[in-house]
Amino acid sequence: MKSENIEYADERIPEILEDLGFYEHSKTPGLWSYAITEDAIAYVDFRENPKGRRYAKRGDVWVSGDKVPILQRFKELRDKLIDGQREEKNLERSNTTSVVEKSPQSQPESHAEQELTIETIKRYINPRVTDQEAYVFLRICKARGLNPFVGEVHLIKYKEGEPASIVVGKDAFTKRAEEHPAFDGFEAGIIVRDKDGKIEHREGSAVYPDETLVGGWAKVQRKDRSIPFYNEVTLSEYTQYKKNGEVQRFWREKPATMIRKVALVQSLREAFPSDLGGLYDQSEMVVEQ
């Protein structure tokens, strides 16, 4: 299998690798080198130690609901970063959140902007997370320009010893979509069955007496596409349960709102994969309580 060997004196390369799951690397700028094949990436930092430190990842990654070869995704992210698109987006959002990587000891006081650090994550967002989980959360917020202090992204962990989950709020999805120049609106609603067994696709989330909620639907339109991005999802597939078998509170009290949100988020993600790919709403993820 042929390999493509490239050397970059560019500290931005680890940013791309982190988007693919490489979270441990040297923070010291130096000579970053990687070798890529059709199904794997090997990454070496020659400044870390004389022998280098290697990382490898094989197989596919999930992008907007589809499996994409990791090599293809790596090149997409690399090209996007080199083109400066990510820097421009982060600059546009810098007025809302400044995300910095600093140790707790070196954190300065700032009255002009809210700084996100490992310390502030563990103090104000979720005290149960580990330093590593807080660091991963920090990096994702930085890479995607998400502000946890206004509810755009959440770090969820109910018990120590269990893995943390990173979920994005629905409003962050709709906000990103509305900022895109190709966005041309959306429609979303629920699917119900009446007492005679007739199925109806209805906008909104109202379920009336003698009706049974069975699913949700959403349609997102882009100005540069003739066919909208449409999704239907079933309630039975996404209803979440506690460990004791009880339905989780939001799914018990507001099932129509939740299943509509699942369908909408999926359609938005498929319509705008460069901005929303790899981000998931809590309604799509199983978070045990």
Secondary structure as the mmCIF struct_conf table of DSSP 4:
data_model
#
loop_
_struct_conf.conf_type_id
_struct_conf.id
_struct_conf.beg_label_comp_id
_struct_conf.beg_label_asym_id
_struct_conf.beg_label_seq_id
_struct_conf.end_label_comp_id
_struct_conf.end_label_asym_id
_struct_conf.end_label_seq_id
STRN STRN1 GLU A 4 TYR A 8
TURN_TY1_P TURN_TY1_P1 GLU A 11 ARG A 12
HELX_RH_AL_P HELX_RH_AL_P1 ILE A 13 ASP A 19
TURN_TY1_P TURN_TY1_P2 LEU A 20 GLY A 21
BEND BEND1 THR A 28 THR A 28
STRN STRN2 TRP A 32 ILE A 36
BEND BEND2 GLU A 38 ASP A 39
STRN STRN3 ALA A 40 ASP A 45
TURN_TY1_P TURN_TY1_P3 PHE A 46 GLU A 48
BEND BEND3 ASN A 49 ASN A 49
TURN_TY1_P TURN_TY1_P4 PRO A 50 LYS A 51
STRN STRN4 ARG A 54 ARG A 58
BEND BEND4 GLY A 59 GLY A 59
STRN STRN5 ASP A 60 VAL A 63
TURN_TY1_P TURN_TY1_P5 SER A 64 GLY A 65
STRN STRN6 ASP A 66 PRO A 69
HELX_RH_AL_P HELX_RH_AL_P2 ILE A 70 ILE A 82
TURN_TY1_P TURN_TY1_P6 ASP A 83 GLY A 84
HELX_RH_AL_P HELX_RH_AL_P3 GLN A 85 GLU A 92
TURN_TY1_P TURN_TY1_P7 ARG A 93 THR A 96
STRN STRN7 SER A 98 VAL A 99
HELX_RH_3T_P HELX_RH_3T_P1 PRO A 104 SER A 106
HELX_LH_PP_P HELX_LH_PP_P1 GLN A 107 GLU A 109
BEND BEND5 HIS A 111 GLU A 113
STRN STRN8 GLU A 115 LEU A 116
HELX_RH_AL_P HELX_RH_AL_P4 ILE A 118 THR A 120
HELX_RH_PI_P HELX_RH_PI_P1 ILE A 121 ILE A 125
TURN_TY1_P TURN_TY1_P8 PRO A 127 ARG A 128
BEND BEND6 VAL A 129 VAL A 129
HELX_RH_AL_P HELX_RH_AL_P5 ASP A 131 ARG A 144
TURN_TY1_P TURN_TY1_P9 GLY A 145 GLY A 145
HELX_RH_3T_P HELX_RH_3T_P2 PRO A 148 VAL A 150
TURN_TY1_P TURN_TY1_P10 GLY A 151 GLY A 151
BEND BEND7 GLU A 152 GLU A 152
STRN STRN9 VAL A 153 ILE A 156
BEND BEND8 TYR A 158 LYS A 159
TURN_TY1_P TURN_TY1_P11 GLU A 160 GLY A 161
BEND BEND9 GLU A 162 GLU A 162
HELX_LH_PP_P HELX_LH_PP_P2 PRO A 163 ALA A 164
STRN STRN10 SER A 165 VAL A 168
HELX_RH_AL_P HELX_RH_AL_P6 LYS A 170 GLU A 179
BEND BEND10 HIS A 180 HIS A 180
TURN_TY1_P TURN_TY1_P12 PRO A 181 ALA A 182
STRN STRN11 PHE A 183 ARG A 193
TURN_TY1_P TURN_TY1_P13 LYS A 195 ASP A 196
STRN STRN12 ILE A 199 GLU A 203
BEND BEND11 GLY A 204 SER A 205
TURN_TY1_P TURN_TY1_P14 PRO A 209 ASP A 210
STRN STRN13 THR A 212 ARG A 222
TURN_TY1_P TURN_TY1_P15 LYS A 223 ASP A 224
BEND BEND12 SER A 226 ILE A 227
STRN STRN14 PHE A 229 THR A 234
HELX_RH_AL_P HELX_RH_AL_P7 LEU A 235 TYR A 238
STRN STRN15 TYR A 241 TYR A 241
TURN_TY1_P TURN_TY1_P16 LYS A 243 ASN A 244
BEND BEND13 GLY A 245 GLY A 245
HELX_LH_PP_P HELX_LH_PP_P3 GLU A 246 GLU A 246
STRN STRN16 VAL A 247 VAL A 247
HELX_LH_PP_P HELX_LH_PP_P4 GLN A 248 GLN A 248
HELX_RH_AL_P HELX_RH_AL_P8 ARG A 249 GLU A 253
HELX_RH_AL_P HELX_RH_AL_P9 PRO A 255 ALA A 271
HELX_RH_AL_P HELX_RH_AL_P10 PRO A 273 LEU A 276
TURN_TY1_P TURN_TY1_P17 GLY A 277 GLY A 278
HELX_RH_3T_P HELX_RH_3T_P3 GLN A 282 GLU A 284
BEND BEND14 MET A 285 MET A 285
#
